[in-house]
Amino acid sequence: MIDRGQPPAWGNLTGPLVIDCCITMSWCFVDEFNAEAATLLRLLPASEAFVPSHWPLEMAHVLLKGERRGRISRSEADRFLALLGSLPITVDEEPMIDTFPRVLDLARTHGLSSYDAAYLECALRRNLPLATLDAKLRAAAHAVGVPLFEAPEGLPGDDGNPEQGGTP
């Protein structure tokens, strides 16, 4: 697991955003390290992230799969859950039954899974940027005019080394 370490004193997100499971899980699995995701993790405590209501179940699914495949131990998963609990992540309270038609339409139009379409719908409805590492979801966001989180260039420790600023 990547530890968020100390956020740069001068680094800050400009406002809230929507984050997906893909970018979040890159904080958990060292072999999925991504410098942009690591930067987001360090900057997030000074901002706020929103996730659709299915996010906790999707996270649990990935963690359980990781445990069963030996990618992560139960104690590492528990540590990761504690990290997530310390971050300003808000589960969107819009009832899924209300978002279902828009999610289905976005999934059909852009060839997305319903899970990924839910992140896009949340970003659209809230008029927020989206943070994802998924290429198909990034393309769909671009197509509908949803801005994507881009890590500020030149932040210290963003040299592609998962050991920077913390431990896996």
C-alpha positions in Angstrom: 0.0 0.0 0.0 1.2 3.5 -0.8 1.3 5.8 2.2 0.2 9.3 1.4 3.1 10.7 3.3 3.2 14.4 3.9 1.3 16.5 1.4 3.4 19.3 -0.2 2.8 22.5 1.7 2.0 24.3 -1.6 0.0 21.6 -3.3 -3.7 21.7 -3.3 -6.7 20.6 -5.4 -8.8 23.4 -6.7 -12.0 21.8 -5.5 -14.0 18.6 -5.1 -13.9 15.8 -7.7 -15.3 12.4 -8.4 -12.9 9.4 -8.0 -13.3 5.9 -9.3 -12.4 2.5 -8.0 -9.5 2.1 -10.5 -7.6 5.2 -9.2 -8.4 4.3 -5.6 -7.1 0.7 -5.9 -3.8 2.0 -7.3 -3.2 3.3 -3.8 -3.6 -0.2 -2.5 -1.7 -2.5 -4.9 2.0 -1.5 -5.4 2.1 -3.2 -8.8 -0.6 -0.8 -9.9 1.3 2.3 -8.8 0.7 5.4 -10.8 2.3 8.8 -10.1 -0.8 10.8 -10.9 -2.9 8.7 -8.5 -0.2 9.0 -5.8 -0.3 12.8 -6.3 -4.0 12.8 -5.9 -3.7 10.7 -2.7 -1.3 13.3 -1.2 -3.5 16.2 -2.2 -6.9 14.8 -1.4 -7.0 15.5 2.4 -7.2 19.2 1.5 -10.2 18.7 -0.8 -13.2 16.4 -1.1 -14.0 13.4 -3.3 -17.4 12.0 -4.3 -18.1 8.4 -5.3 -21.4 6.8 -6.5 -23.2 4.6 -4.0 -21.9 1.3 -5.5 -18.3 2.3 -4.7 -18.0 0.6 -1.3 -19.2 -2.7 -2.8 -16.9 -2.4 -5.7 -14.0 -1.7 -3.3 -14.9 -4.7 -1.2 -15.1 -6.9 -4.3 -11.6 -5.9 -5.4 -10.1 -6.2 -1.9 -11.6 -9.7 -1.4 -10.4 -10.8 -4.9 -6.9 -9.4 -4.0 -6.9 -11.4 -0.7 -8.1 -14.6 -2.4 -5.4 -14.3 -5.1 -2.7 -13.6 -2.5 -2.0 -10.0 -3.8 -2.8 -8.5 -0.4 -3.2 -9.8 3.2 -6.2 -9.3 5.3 -4.2 -7.0 7.6 -3.0 -4.9 4.6 -6.7 -4.7 3.4 -7.7 -3.5 6.9 -4.9 -0.9 6.8 -6.1 0.3 3.4 -9.7 0.6 4.7 -8.4 2.7 7.6 -6.6 4.9 5.1 -9.8 5.3 3.0 -11.7 6.1 6.2 -9.3 8.9 7.0 -9.9 10.6 3.6 -12.6 13.1 2.8 -14.6 10.7 0.5 -18.3 11.2 0.4 -20.7 8.5 -1.0 -23.2 10.3 -3.2 -26.6 10.1 -1.7 -28.5 10.3 -5.0 -30.7 7.1 -5.0 -29.4 4.6 -7.6 -33.0 4.1 -8.9 -33.0 7.8 -9.9 -29.6 7.7 -11.7 -30.3 4.3 -13.3 -31.7 5.7 -16.7 -28.8 8.1 -17.1 -26.2 5.5 -16.1 -27.7 3.0 -18.6 -27.7 5.6 -21.4 -24.1 6.6 -20.7 -23.0 2.9 -20.6 -24.8 2.2 -23.9 -23.6 5.3 -25.7 -19.9 5.0 -24.6 -19.5 1.2 -24.3 -18.9 1.5 -20.5 -19.7 -0.9 -17.8 -22.6 0.2 -15.6 -20.1 0.8 -12.8 -17.9 3.1 -14.9 -21.0 4.9 -16.3 -22.1 5.6 -12.7 -18.8 7.5 -12.0 -19.4 9.5 -15.2 -23.0 10.2 -14.3 -21.9 11.4 -10.8 -19.3 13.8 -12.3 -21.8 15.1 -14.9 -24.6 15.6 -12.3 -22.3 17.3 -9.8 -20.4 19.2 -12.5 -17.1 18.0 -11.1 -13.9 16.7 -12.6 -13.3 12.9 -12.7 -10.2 11.1 -11.5 -9.7 7.8 -13.2 -6.9 5.7 -14.8 -9.4 3.8 -17.0 -8.7 4.8 -20.7 -12.3 4.0 -21.8 -13.8 6.1 -19.0 -11.4 8.9 -19.7 -12.4 8.9 -23.4 -16.1 9.0 -22.4 -15.5 11.8 -20.0 -13.8 13.8 -22.7 -16.7 13.1 -25.1 -19.3 14.5 -22.7 -17.2 17.4 -21.5 -16.3 16.2 -18.1 -12.9 17.5 -17.1 -10.3 15.0 -15.9 -8.0 15.3 -12.9 -4.5 16.1 -14.1 -1.8 16.0 -11.5 0.2 19.3 -11.3 3.6 18.9 -12.9 6.8 19.0 -10.9 5.5 17.8 -7.5 8.3 16.4 -5.4 8.3 12.6 -5.2 6.4 12.0 -8.5 9.2 10.2 -10.3 7.4 6.9 -10.7 8.8 5.4 -7.6 6.1 3.8 -5.3 8.4 4.0 -2.4 8.5 7.9 -2.5 6.8 9.5 0.4 5.8 6.2 2.1 5.9 2.5 2.0 3.9 0.0 -0.1 
